[in-house]
Amino acid sequence: MNAKAKTARKLLVGMPVYDAVDMLDVTGPHEMLSWAGIDVELVAAKKGMHCFRNGFRFEVTRSFAKASRYDVLWVPGGDPAALNVLMKDKTYLGFLRSKAAETPLVASVCEGAMLLAAAGLLDGYEATTHWAFIPCLKRYQKVKVVEGHPRYHLDRDRLTGGGISSGLDETLKLIELLQGTDAAKAVQLSTQYFPCPPVSGNIPPADTCPLDDAGTVVPRCKDAA
């Protein structure tokens, strides 16, 4: 491939999804990236219909075996029961490891950091996650958990995000890394992302790991009508 062709190729972000994945962890970044002209590929162990944590169904048209080569690997969080299964799933963790080895930047949002940690992909890195799952992440002694509750944290080729809505801020940072500050500002304006919530509050300290009581019974997808 010549230099001109390389320049013309669109950037591609791969999102390895699963049943009971958090909806906004996937759709929020997907929307922001689309406004930047960056392609997103949803990929799963098996292609076909899957469902978000709330039961909303969506289709994945590419399996792990047919996954493309990515510029960024983006790992979303999900239902704790699903995480308990995936954190021991050789197929899912193996996919993360193989793709991370060939991908310039690896990212997670929310509890997706737990999947990266389980795969050993946060060893030696600073990282963050959903505030309630910080005690879970701290169990990985080779991972340095960032103090406080940052919306996102960048450590070399690892970009990790806080809980669910943090993925919007994190994606703007990702766009800035890939395309520059002006591109990120343009997406911010196009999506009118200037948050001013009608309520305010504080994030409480977390002392227990939600994974401990979650079990491994993953919520089933609702049957299509």
C-alpha positions in Angstrom: 0.0 0.0 0.0 1.5 3.4 -1.0 1.6 6.4 1.2 -1.3 8.1 -0.5 -3.5 5.1 0.1 -2.5 4.9 3.7 -3.5 8.6 4.1 -6.9 8.0 2.5 -7.8 5.0 4.7 -10.3 5.9 7.4 -9.5 5.3 11.0 -11.2 2.3 12.5 -12.2 1.6 16.1 -13.0 -1.9 17.2 -15.5 -2.5 20.0 -15.7 -6.1 21.3 -19.3 -6.3 22.6 -21.3 -9.0 24.5 -24.7 -9.6 25.9 -25.6 -7.2 28.8 -23.0 -4.6 27.7 -23.8 -1.0 28.8 -25.7 0.8 26.0 -24.1 4.2 26.4 -20.6 2.7 26.7 -21.1 1.6 23.0 -23.6 4.0 21.4 -22.2 7.3 23.0 -18.7 6.8 21.7 -20.0 5.4 18.4 -22.0 8.6 17.9 -19.1 10.9 18.7 -16.7 9.0 16.5 -19.1 9.1 13.6 -19.2 12.9 13.7 -15.4 12.8 13.4 -15.6 10.5 10.4 -14.0 7.6 12.2 -15.5 4.2 11.5 -16.5 1.8 14.3 -16.7 -2.0 14.0 -18.8 -3.9 16.5 -17.4 -7.4 16.9 -18.4 -10.3 19.2 -17.4 -13.9 19.8 -20.3 -14.8 17.5 -22.1 -12.5 15.0 -25.8 -12.1 15.2 -28.3 -10.4 17.5 -27.1 -9.3 20.9 -28.6 -7.1 23.6 -27.6 -4.2 25.7 -27.9 -4.4 29.5 -31.4 -3.0 29.3 -32.6 -5.6 26.8 -32.3 -3.3 23.7 -31.3 -5.6 20.9 -28.7 -4.8 18.2 -26.9 -6.8 15.5 -23.3 -7.6 15.3 -22.2 -8.5 11.8 -18.6 -9.5 12.4 -17.2 -12.2 14.7 -13.8 -12.3 16.5 -12.5 -14.7 13.8 -13.2 -12.1 11.1 -12.2 -9.0 13.0 -10.4 -6.2 11.1 -7.2 -4.6 12.1 -7.9 -1.5 14.3 -6.4 1.8 15.1 -8.0 1.7 18.5 -9.5 -1.1 20.6 -12.4 0.2 22.7 -13.6 -2.1 25.5 -17.0 -1.3 27.0 -18.4 -2.2 30.5 -21.5 -4.0 31.3 -23.6 -6.0 33.7 -21.5 -7.3 36.6 -22.7 -10.8 36.0 -21.5 -10.6 32.4 -18.2 -9.3 33.6 -17.7 -12.2 36.0 -18.2 -14.5 33.1 -16.0 -12.6 30.6 -13.1 -12.1 33.1 -12.6 -15.9 32.9 -13.6 -16.4 29.3 -10.5 -17.5 27.3 -12.1 -16.5 24.0 -12.9 -12.9 25.0 -9.7 -12.3 26.9 -7.7 -14.0 24.2 -9.2 -11.7 21.6 -8.3 -8.6 23.7 -4.7 -9.8 24.1 -4.3 -10.6 20.4 -5.8 -7.3 19.2 -3.9 -5.2 21.8 -0.6 -6.7 20.5 -1.3 -5.1 17.1 -3.3 -2.0 18.0 -1.6 1.3 18.6 -4.1 2.4 21.3 -6.2 0.4 23.7 -9.1 2.0 25.6 -11.8 1.1 28.0 -14.8 2.9 29.5 -16.5 2.1 32.8 -16.1 -1.4 34.0 -14.4 -2.3 30.7 -11.2 -1.7 32.6 -11.9 -4.8 34.6 -11.8 -6.8 31.3 -8.5 -5.2 30.3 -7.1 -5.9 33.8 -8.2 -9.5 33.7 -6.4 -9.9 30.3 -3.3 -8.4 31.9 -3.4 -5.4 29.6 -3.3 -2.8 32.3 -0.3 -4.3 34.1 2.2 -1.5 34.7 -0.3 1.2 33.8 -2.2 3.8 35.6 -6.0 3.4 35.0 -9.4 4.4 36.2 -12.9 2.9 36.0 -16.5 3.4 37.3 -16.3 4.8 40.8 -18.1 1.8 42.3 -15.6 -0.7 40.8 -12.4 1.0 42.0 -12.2 -1.6 44.8 -12.3 -4.3 42.2 -9.6 -2.7 40.1 -7.4 -2.3 43.1 -7.2 -6.1 43.5 -4.9 -6.1 40.5 -1.6 -5.4 42.1 0.2 -4.6 38.9 -2.4 -1.9 38.0 -2.0 1.6 39.6 -5.5 3.0 40.1 -5.6 6.8 39.6 -6.7 8.7 42.7 -10.0 10.4 42.6 -12.7 9.9 39.9 -11.3 11.4 36.6 -13.6 11.2 33.6 -10.7 9.6 31.7 -7.0 9.0 32.2 -4.3 8.5 29.5 -1.2 6.6 30.3 0.9 6.1 27.2 -1.1 3.7 24.9 -3.8 3.1 27.4 -6.9 5.3 27.7 -9.3 4.4 30.4 -12.6 6.1 31.4 -14.9 6.5 34.4 -18.5 5.4 34.5 -20.8 5.2 31.5 -21.3 8.9 30.6 -17.6 9.5 31.0 -17.2 7.8 27.7 -18.4 11.0 26.0 -15.5 13.0 27.4 -13.1 10.2 26.8 -14.1 9.9 23.2 -13.5 13.6 22.7 -10.0 13.0 24.1 -9.6 10.0 21.7 -10.6 12.2 18.8 -8.1 14.8 19.9 -5.4 12.2 20.0 -6.2 10.8 16.6 -7.1 14.0 14.7 -6.1 17.0 16.8 -7.8 19.5 19.0 -9.7 21.3 16.2 -11.4 18.1 15.2 -12.4 17.4 18.8 -13.8 20.9 19.1 -15.8 20.4 15.9 -17.4 17.2 17.2 -18.1 18.9 20.5 -19.9 21.7 18.6 -21.7 19.3 16.2 -23.1 17.2 19.1 -23.7 20.3 21.3 -21.8 18.6 24.1 -21.6 21.4 26.6 -23.1 19.6 29.6 -24.9 21.5 32.3 -26.9 19.0 34.4 -29.9 20.2 36.4 -28.7 18.4 39.5 -25.4 18.1 41.3 -23.9 15.7 43.8 -20.8 14.0 45.0 -19.3 10.6 44.3 -19.2 8.6 47.5 -16.2 6.4 48.5 -16.5 2.8 47.5 -15.4 0.1 49.9 -16.7 -3.1 48.4 -16.5 -4.7 44.9 -19.9 -5.1 43.2 -18.6 -8.2 41.4 -18.5 -10.2 44.6 -22.3 -10.4 44.8 -23.2 -10.3 41.1 -23.0 -14.0 40.3 -22.7 -15.3 36.8 -26.2 -15.4 35.5 -26.2 -13.0 32.6 -29.5 -11.3 31.8 -31.0 -12.9 28.7 -31.9 -10.9 25.6 -35.6 -10.4 25.1 -37.1 -12.3 22.3 -37.7 -10.4 19.1 -41.4 -9.7 18.4 
